[in-house]
Amino acid sequence: MGRSVEYHRPGSLAEACELLRSLGPEALPLAGGTDVVVDLRRGAMTPRHLVSLSGLDDLREITLEDGQLRIGALVTPAQLQTSSEVALARPELLDAVRVFGTPQVRNRATVGGNLCTAASCADFTPLLMALGAHITIATPEGSRGMPLAEFFGDHRSTHLGPGHILSEVIVSERTRGEGAAYEAFGLRASNSITVAGAAAHVRMEEGRCTGARLALGAVAPTAFLVQAAETALVGSSLGDDDLAGVGAAAAEASAPLSDIRGSAEHRRELVERLSIRALESARERAR
Amino acid sequence: MKKLLSLRVNGDLAEVAVQPDATLLQVLRDDLGLTGTKVGCGSGDCGTCTVLLDGEPVNACLLLALEVEGRAIETIEGLVDHPVQKAFMAHGAIQCGFCTPGAIMSAKALIDRNPRPTREEAAEAMAGNLCRCTGYQKILDAVVHWDEPPAVPEKTDHTVVGRSVPRIDARELVSGRGVFTDDIRLPGMLYGKILTSPHAHAKILAIDTSRAEALEGVKAVITAADVPETFYGVSPARYDEQVLAKDRVRYVGDEIAAVAAVDEEICRRALDLIEVEYELLPAVFDPFEAMDEGAPQLHDHPRFENNINTRVEWHFGDVEEGFSQADVVREHTFTGNRVYQQPMEPHCSVARWESDQRLTMWTATQVVHYVQHQLARLLGLPEGDVRVIMTHCGGGFGGKAEVNPLEICSALLSRKTGMPVKMRYTREEMIHHGRGRHKQFIKMKIGAKKDGAITAVHEEAVLEGGAYSSFGIVAAYYAGAMVPTLYKLPHFRYDGYRVYTNLPACGAMRGHGCPHPRFAFEGVLDMLAEDLGLDPIEVRLKNAMEPNTRTVNELEVGSCELEACLEAVRDRSGWREKKGKLPPGKGIGIGCGGFVSGAGYPIYRSKFPHSNALIRVTEDGRAATLFIGEADIGQGSNTVLTQVAAEAMGVEYTAMRIVAADTETTPRGLGTYSSRVTLMGGNACRMAGEEVRRQVLEVASELLDVPAEDLDARAGQVFVKADPVRAVPWADAAARYFSERGPLVGKGWYSPPESLGGSHKGSTVGTSPAYSFSVCVAEVDVDMETGKVTVTKLTDAHDVGTAINPMAVEGQCEGAGVMMLSEALLEDVVFDEEGRIRNPSLHDYLIATARDAPEIDTTVVPSYEPRGPYGGKECGEGSTLPVIGAIANAVSDAIGVRVSELPINPERVRALIRQKEAGSGSPQTSS
């Protein structure tokens, strides 16, 4: 990698936004670095400036207030694993933590980084989408919120503009009658990139489904919500046939690639099964 | 521009000026000299660089150093006699030791927060620390039982042999003080890098190095014009490689030029400035296409017509007659996978051209002598002017068993610059270099009588060889030679083809040539058993090799306890309760294997003994140093050989020291390949030790006034056999020897029996003084919907003769189990249509983690090999050979369809299940 890179470590979010905007496209924000450092060393990224976010301690917090679980963008998977707020408000998040990288990577990677890298196989993305997460984006002009589902562009791109930093993710606290689950398929027992993933969220009231979301990962250029799932499931009793139908719809809606981890055909087959399994777990947890 | 960084490392404040893009790993190793933290992949996949950041494990390679400003870092050097370090030593959790520092840091962090981890919690915590040697069993034992002494297996009629002593270098390795080649830094040392071909097949029309030479910091650039025009390789009959490509490149990765510069970054930039003009040639990647008329030819020599590098035609007995006697004949086709050794340590060498024009080379090699031999040939020096020193070696598995381009180029660059030169592969470069397991395409045909007795075997194997010979000629012969050693085959025919393709050369890998034929053979045997309505174990017992047999291909099997191994796994696995009684998706399967205990003949023709040992007793008589040329690459030979020497001398194991694998100070040994060291090195050590013992007894005889033949020595005492109370300390007798007669030394050597093997072409391959036998039962759980296979248990049994160090033997067997599980389920080097590797990293080429490792129940059956030291023979390779067959048979059992292709990945399993559901699939029994 080149020698000309310059390192910056702003002390506040506002400063970081300003810096990123003034440095322009040659600047790369650096969070946990578990992807970026590899790309830098391979020469796959050659920024002139690295803007380290490591000085932004506010972004490492997890808070639970008024039924909203706010996860700072620099929160690590390891932090989620031991957080009492997460255990109380959204234990389902641990489904993604469990399949995430190695223990070492879980100590460094960040939730924000996982989202902003915008890899279609990122494990937090489908789960947070299914949970209906919102994100907060800090800009030099101030902060604004948006649904996570609207955050992604095409493959590996987001709607972050110049000087924008994803600062937090917000999910609502779990309430009675709802449940969520994430099923990821990897080739080995630990530390494998997700070949296909499905996250489901359902809400049940008096035996009827009143809300449902299914999001898929690694089977299209970005993670996405299967719109047909909500239509098919709301009003149903979430019977096995209902779930099977949604599984088929999920396979239909996916547009996977063939690569060394699996063919498009296998991924489509997998995502059908994983969708059903995620829905089954979510249904179970909703009880 | 560099920035000043201050951080706390192991409690001390450190201030370093660092480049903004420097990683913590670079700063620790290069600036602070803390080389206990290792470089295994550079991409956060292997965990060898694990350090603690404010108490939590992180990959130092993924952290920019500036990010840890003001924070506390703990490295292996910060731990001194920590209970986890002690547990790793006592439990045998260390083999090569390269992953050890990182693993200890992860383990320490775990027990700091959870002092009583369950095995699952331990496996989860260690899942980011890859280990290729141990199979994780003993690592997890050490983590879970970190504050308890281990229950080590011990069974011995001797004093030292048969005891599970920890590795002789355990303390060095757990402390991070063991020096691996990449840890060496010499004054004025330069770095070197190699430019390799981006094309699979091309002519080189011109090379312009002028811009690279002009780059500041570059000290030398070499191309074919600077290197001797000598072909080299492994087997003299197949020398087909040149140091740097002269006019043609034959695979993506073929070496073209090399540079030396003040650092690696400048080397890389210099490589980018070398201009090579190519004329592309058609390439061929498929071995069957390569043999077709009109296919692009890789080598012009007429002996390699149709790209056939090696052709084996063996016919022992009369297979047609054998098949005509059979009640059932089965034939099936199997496809293997291209698998790489992936030791945790990438290759590295440091060359120093001395002022007297001699060369000193430090290298991570399995074979110091062969490296010396080839370097002397290539450099035009007498062997005595080439000193090759093996440092600690972070695993080899065959990948470091031949001279490599780093060794040759670092020597040439050091000669040219007059400075020491270090060259090391990145993980990616190492994968491109190749030399892994040949992918084999095998047609296996077996005939049997109604009672299961095999009447004839015909094996046809095509080995995808890659662009050069490497060890391929041997692989092609081994693929057939070892087949008749396990079962009594009256008639055997083998047709082998090792074929050149425009891919990285395949070489020697643990089990050399045999895993795929075993996968095929064990598969067909199960098909026959089903046809005949016989239990698979019964069929194997019916045909099992017996002791003192001359096989149909004229190999001499001495000790053989295959039957005992079969019975042991049948009983311990609960086979009778499970086979045929498991629900769909669950399966059980068996496989057998075995290997040579050292090749009967050397790689190049010679008459000298294969293994040689010297022992020098310290002048005070209280310690003894063994000098031996064999290489401990993690398998534990330095420990086993000193055990043998101590036993033979009659001293305590704690008296032993060792100097190994240094061509200047140790007598020649052929090195670590073909599982030769325990038997051959062990015999040499025993002989040397017995010579020392004789001399000590002579002096003791004077002291005790008893004839020497009435004396014996054990555990540091010399005593009268008939009256053991009458004794003198061994050390006193030895010290007196020195005072009266000068240095107390012993020498020993070993040559295999001269008569080994028949007279047919290629009859030397497969010969050995002794053979090991192994059996494995695998139990699997198949997710029928996703196709994912989980191996839930391996039950294995081994005939290794006397287990000289039972803990080390277990470690080898467990490591073999997990490595082969990994090969069976996960591993394959995949190429694109241009011959480029699609998965050249540990991110994309997956190997088993601690969480993939199943429970393993290992039994070592009683056995004694008369040709081995104290009855010992090999265990490192034979133990790998039953595993793939066992797993494939278990998966076939679980899904009801025959598995015939490796790796057995989810996609393949699903395809088989779909075929079966559609009714078009071959049921288990069809051919």
Chai-1 contact restraints between the chains, C-beta under 6 A:
chainA,res_idxA,chainB,res_idxB,connection_type,confidence,min_distance_angstrom,max_distance_angstrom,comment,restraint_id
A,M1,B,D21,contact,1.0,0.0,6.0,A-B,restraint_1
A,V5,B,P20,contact,1.0,0.0,6.0,A-B,restraint_2
A,V5,B,D21,contact,1.0,0.0,6.0,A-B,restraint_3
A,Y7,B,P20,contact,1.0,0.0,6.0,A-B,restraint_4
A,Y7,B,L66,contact,1.0,0.0,6.0,A-B,restraint_5
A,G33,B,L62,contact,1.0,0.0,6.0,A-B,restraint_6
A,T34,B,G44,contact,1.0,0.0,6.0,A-B,restraint_7
A,T34,B,L62,contact,1.0,0.0,6.0,A-B,restraint_8
A,V37,B,L62,contact,1.0,0.0,6.0,A-B,restraint_9
A,V38,B,S43,contact,1.0,0.0,6.0,A-B,restraint_10
A,L40,B,D21,contact,1.0,0.0,6.0,A-B,restraint_11
A,S54,B,E67,contact,1.0,0.0,6.0,A-B,restraint_12
A,T102,B,A127,contact,1.0,0.0,6.0,A-B,restraint_13
A,T102,B,G128,contact,1.0,0.0,6.0,A-B,restraint_14
A,P103,B,P57,contact,1.0,0.0,6.0,A-B,restraint_15
A,P103,B,A125,contact,1.0,0.0,6.0,A-B,restraint_16
A,P103,B,G128,contact,1.0,0.0,6.0,A-B,restraint_17
A,Q104,B,T50,contact,1.0,0.0,6.0,A-B,restraint_18
A,Q104,B,P57,contact,1.0,0.0,6.0,A-B,restraint_19
A,Q104,B,V58,contact,1.0,0.0,6.0,A-B,restraint_20
A,Q104,B,N59,contact,1.0,0.0,6.0,A-B,restraint_21
A,Q104,B,G128,contact,1.0,0.0,6.0,A-B,restraint_22
A,V105,B,G44,contact,1.0,0.0,6.0,A-B,restraint_23
A,N107,B,E56,contact,1.0,0.0,6.0,A-B,restraint_24
A,N107,B,V58,contact,1.0,0.0,6.0,A-B,restraint_25
A,R108,B,V58,contact,1.0,0.0,6.0,A-B,restraint_26
A,F185,B,T786,contact,1.0,0.0,6.0,A-B,restraint_27
A,L187,B,L846,contact,1.0,0.0,6.0,A-B,restraint_28
A,R188,B,L826,contact,1.0,0.0,6.0,A-B,restraint_29
A,R188,B,L846,contact,1.0,0.0,6.0,A-B,restraint_30
A,R188,B,D852,contact,1.0,0.0,6.0,A-B,restraint_31
A,A189,B,R851,contact,1.0,0.0,6.0,A-B,restraint_32
A,A189,B,D852,contact,1.0,0.0,6.0,A-B,restraint_33
A,S190,B,A127,contact,1.0,0.0,6.0,A-B,restraint_34
A,S190,B,T849,contact,1.0,0.0,6.0,A-B,restraint_35
A,S190,B,R851,contact,1.0,0.0,6.0,A-B,restraint_36
A,N191,B,A127,contact,1.0,0.0,6.0,A-B,restraint_37
A,N191,B,T849,contact,1.0,0.0,6.0,A-B,restraint_38
A,I260,B,V830,contact,1.0,0.0,6.0,A-B,restraint_39
A,I260,B,R838,contact,1.0,0.0,6.0,A-B,restraint_40
A,I260,B,N839,contact,1.0,0.0,6.0,A-B,restraint_41
A,I260,B,D844,contact,1.0,0.0,6.0,A-B,restraint_42
A,G262,B,E907,contact,1.0,0.0,6.0,A-B,restraint_43
A,H266,B,E907,contact,1.0,0.0,6.0,A-B,restraint_44
A,L270,B,T786,contact,1.0,0.0,6.0,A-B,restraint_45
A,R273,B,E785,contact,1.0,0.0,6.0,A-B,restraint_46
A,R273,B,T786,contact,1.0,0.0,6.0,A-B,restraint_47
